[in-house]
Structure formats: C-alpha cells, structure tokens
Amino acid sequence: MTAQAETLNRDCGFTGNDRVIRRQSRRSAARLAALLVVLSLCAMQVSPAQQRVQEEDFYPAWAAQARYLQPLMVLDTDSALGRRNLYPKPITLRDMARMHGHLCDGLVTAWVELGSTLRLMFPDGVVDRTDVRVVSKNAPCWADAGAWMTGARMNQGTLMLDNSVGDGFILQRISTGNAVRVSLRKGIYPADLAALEQSIRARRARGTFVAPAEIDRFERDANEYSRKLLNTPPDKAITLERLADYHFPDHSQNALAPRSDTINRDAPRSSTRASGENR
C-alpha cells in the first residue's frame, strides 16, 4: 500500500484490523452465495424414489372414488399401559394397502368382508380393537387384513390361521362371545380369474417361466374385480352367518406358509405396458 493510501485510510479512521474484517466479510458472503446456489440446485432435482412415487401411485383413482368405500372407525388404547381411547380414529383401505405393500383383489375382498362384519358386531359404528379375535386363512392379504383391521395378533392368541375358513373369516367379540362367519357369495369372484391365478402359481412352483403378459392380464382382471366389488352393496357380495356357542380355537391349524405374493417379484415387465395402467 502506498503512503498516500495509508494516509487516506488513517484520515478516514480505518485500521489494519478493519481491512482484515472487510476482506473476511467479503469471503464469507461469497461462500454463502455459493452455498445458496448449491442448495437451490439440489431443490430442483428430484430423487429417483420421489419420481417413482409421483409416477406410480400405489393407490389407484378407481379405489379412491369407489361408491361403497368408507373408513372404519376404531378404538384402541392410549399407550403401552394406557386406557381405552376416548375418541375413535378412522382407518382406510388406502392405509391398509400402504401397510400391506400393495392393493390387490385379496386385500379388497378382506376389507369388504371384515368391515361389514365389524359393523354388524359393533352396531354403534365404532370398533373396539381390544375386543376382537379372528380366524383367517394363511395368506398374505387375509392375515394382514385380519390383524390390522381388528387388532388381533398371533402372538396374543387372538389371530388363528386355519385354511378351512376359505376366502372368508370368523370373528368373535371377546366380551360377549358373539361370533360371525363371513364369506363371499357364490359367483362374486370370477372363475376364470381364479383359474388363471392357480395356473400361474402352479407353474411358478415348478419353476416354469410365466410370460409378463399373463401377469399383466391377471393384475388387470383382478383390478376390475376389485373395482366392481367396491362399487357393489356389501350385502349383495357377502354372506354373514351368526355362530351360536362358538369356541375360539386355541391354536392355528396352518401357522406357517411360504410367502405367496412375491413369487413374480423378479419377473420381467412387458415392454408395451403403459405407465400407470393400474390406476
């Protein structure tokens, strides 16, 4: 710095420390500006996972708009050592699909069957999930729905797995002993859809390749069945039978079974399948 500049700084009251502080402030401002640029660029980018959620919503519009779909109001307890809730909370088919992993024909069937039975057993419209036990067949959709909608649990002896109940359930109120068997009416589930499912499962069990188009067809037809079921009055789709002097089983007849909804997990997808077809 020249003598003239030093004299000017001295006359203006600037010291050497002031000059250092000004340089540091300029550097800090530059760093902050650069950081803001980086953050704004990151905000503009969407991760592949976020993109997938946006493009492939797991819950289709036809389910959300179904005529006879309504939440189930339930009571539980306030905490691990808590008392019964003072106010009910709603649970939905969308909630159950998220928990289960996907929406499918089995989950929709279970939702309709269990929802109708629980409303019959709790006429005030609020289900006490601390007062229900269930018998279900051992299948991913049925067992998950049986546990989640009713509060029953295998480890507590309130959820028993018995394949003899078929595509239905037996529910019992613990406090009263009242029991109800629920089943689909004959002809509600399409025979050709059942045959296609059995064929695919049998071939996969033998290790035989299943064409992507067949999987697409099954999913498409299963979605159409689910859509129709959710738009059908429940009393036209299911039967409810009260069981007198019912004795809840003390063990599961079919406690263990291989998971059956992942057999095509790694199967190729059809190249011509349109994005969002299941919506």
Residue pairs with C-beta under 8 A, 6 or more apart in sequence:
1 9
9 15
9 19
46 54
55 275
55 276
56 275
56 276
57 276
57 279
58 97
58 98
58 102
58 103
59 94
59 97
59 98
59 103
60 103
60 223
60 278
60 279
61 279
62 223
62 227
62 230
62 279
63 69
63 93
63 94
63 97
63 103
63 108
63 226
63 227
63 230
64 94
66 227
66 230
66 231
67 230
67 231
68 230
68 231
68 232
68 233
68 234
69 93
69 230
70 115
71 90
71 91
71 92
72 90
72 91
72 92
72 115
72 118
72 119
72 127
72 149
73 88
73 89
73 90
73 125
73 126
73 127
74 88
74 89
74 90
74 91
74 126
74 127
74 128
74 129
74 151
75 84
75 85
75 88
75 89
75 126
75 127
75 128
75 129
75 130
76 84
76 85
76 89
76 129
76 130
76 151
77 83
77 84
77 85
77 130
78 84
78 85
84 128
84 130
88 126
91 148
91 149
93 103
93 107
93 108
93 111
96 107
96 111
96 144
96 145
96 148
96 149
97 103
97 107
99 144
99 148
100 107
100 140
100 141
100 144
100 145
100 148
101 261
102 261
103 226
104 141
104 222
104 226
104 261
105 189
105 193
105 222
105 223
105 225
105 226
106 139
106 140
106 141
106 142
106 167
107 141
107 144
107 145
108 226
108 229
108 230
109 141
109 167
109 184
109 189
109 226
109 229
110 141
110 142
110 145
110 146
110 149
110 169
111 145
111 149
112 229
112 230
112 234
112 237
112 238
113 168
113 169
113 182
113 183
113 184
113 238
114 145
114 146
114 149
114 150
114 169
114 171
114 182
115 149
115 234
116 182
116 234
116 235
116 238
116 240
117 169
117 171
117 180
117 182
117 240
118 127
118 132
118 149
118 150
118 171
119 125
119 127
120 180
120 240
121 127
121 132
121 171
121 173
121 178
121 180
122 128
127 150
129 150
129 151
130 151
131 173
131 174
131 175
132 150
132 151
132 152
132 158
132 171
132 172
132 173
132 174
133 150
133 152
133 157
133 158
133 159
133 160
133 171
133 172
133 174
133 248
134 146
134 147
134 150
134 152
134 158
134 159
134 160
134 169
134 170
134 171
134 172
135 159
135 160
135 161
135 162
135 165
135 169
135 170
135 171
135 248
135 249
136 142
136 143
136 145
136 146
136 159
136 160
136 161
136 162
136 165
136 169
137 143
137 161
137 162
137 163
137 164
137 165
137 166
137 167
137 254
138 161
138 162
138 163
138 252
138 254
138 255
138 256
138 257
139 257
139 260
140 259
140 260
140 261
141 261
142 167
142 169
143 159
143 161
146 152
146 159
146 169
147 153
147 154
147 159
150 159
150 171
151 158
152 158
152 159
153 159
154 160
154 161
154 252
154 255
157 250
158 174
160 248
160 249
160 251
160 252
160 253
161 252
161 253
161 254
161 255
162 249
162 252
162 253
162 254
163 253
163 254
164 253
165 181
166 183
167 183
167 184
167 189
168 181
168 182
168 183
168 184
169 181
169 182
170 179
170 180
170 181
170 182
170 243
170 246
171 179
171 180
171 182
172 178
172 179
172 180
172 246
172 248
173 179
177 246
178 242
179 242
179 243
179 246
179 248
180 240
180 241
180 242
180 243
181 240
181 241
181 243
182 238
182 239
182 240
182 241
183 238
183 239
183 241
184 237
184 238
184 239
185 236
185 237
185 238
185 239
188 229
188 237
188 238
189 225
190 221
190 225
192 221
193 218
193 221
193 222
193 225
196 214
196 217
196 218
196 221
197 218
200 210
200 214
200 215
200 218
200 264
201 260
201 263
203 209
203 210
204 210
204 263
204 264
205 263
210 264
210 267
212 267
212 268
212 269
212 270
212 273
213 270
215 264
215 267
216 270
216 273
216 277
219 278
220 277
220 278
223 278
229 237
